Amino acid sequence: MVARRAAELVLSGDERDALERIVRAGRSEQRLVKRARVALLAEKGLTNEEIAPLAGLSAHKVGKWRHRVAEEGIAGIADRPRPG
């Protein structure tokens, strides 16, 4: 079985600063802090398996957030609207 390659993540300076502010802020929602941490660690080149215990998420969830940030930028860490 061939493992899928994780999405490469390159952040601009402004994006990195915004994500670091989310991680440092005491009033940030914890789900956003975890997602921001995933993006920052992914940019450093860590694998999903390495990031998972550091972010408190499964490797599958790390891959999900890594992919969304790679596709949508930092807007990708926000919750999407749900039906209902």
C-alpha positions in Angstrom: 0.0 0.0 0.0 1.4 3.4 -0.9 0.8 6.2 1.6 -0.7 9.4 0.3 1.6 12.4 0.5 0.5 15.1 2.9 -0.5 18.5 1.4 2.5 20.9 1.4 1.7 24.0 3.3 3.3 27.4 2.6 2.0 30.3 4.7 2.6 34.0 4.1 4.0 36.1 6.9 0.6 37.6 7.6 -1.1 34.2 7.7 1.6 32.8 10.0 1.3 35.9 12.3 -2.5 35.5 12.4 -2.3 31.8 13.3 0.3 32.4 16.0 -2.0 35.1 17.5 -4.8 32.5 17.6 -2.6 30.0 19.4 -1.3 32.5 21.9 -4.6 34.3 22.7 -6.2 33.1 25.9 -9.7 33.6 24.6 -9.4 31.6 21.4 -11.7 28.7 20.9 -9.7 25.5 21.5 -10.8 23.9 18.3 -9.4 26.9 16.4 -6.2 26.7 18.5 -5.8 23.0 17.5 -6.4 23.8 13.8 -4.0 26.7 13.8 -1.3 24.6 15.6 -1.8 22.0 12.8 -1.1 24.6 10.1 1.9 26.0 11.9 3.5 22.6 12.5 2.6 21.4 8.9 4.4 24.4 7.5 7.6 23.3 9.4 7.4 20.0 7.5 6.2 17.7 10.2 4.1 14.7 9.1 0.5 14.2 10.1 1.6 11.4 12.4 4.1 13.7 14.1 1.6 16.5 14.4 -1.3 14.4 15.8 0.0 14.0 19.4 1.2 17.6 19.5 -2.2 19.0 18.5 -4.3 16.5 20.4 -6.0 15.2 17.2 -5.9 12.0 15.2 -3.6 11.8 12.1 -6.8 11.7 10.0 -8.1 15.0 11.4 -4.7 16.5 11.0 -4.7 15.6 7.4 -8.2 17.1 7.0 -7.2 20.5 8.5 -3.8 20.5 6.7 -5.6 20.0 3.4 -8.2 22.7 4.1 -5.6 25.3 5.0 -3.5 24.3 2.0 -6.5 24.8 -0.3 -8.3 27.8 1.4 -5.6 29.6 3.4 -6.3 30.5 7.0 -10.0 30.8 6.3 -9.9 27.0 6.1 -9.6 26.6 9.9 -13.1 28.0 10.3 -16.2 25.8 10.7 -18.3 25.4 7.6 -22.0 26.0 7.7 -24.0 22.9 8.5 -27.5 22.1 7.3 -30.4 22.2 9.7 
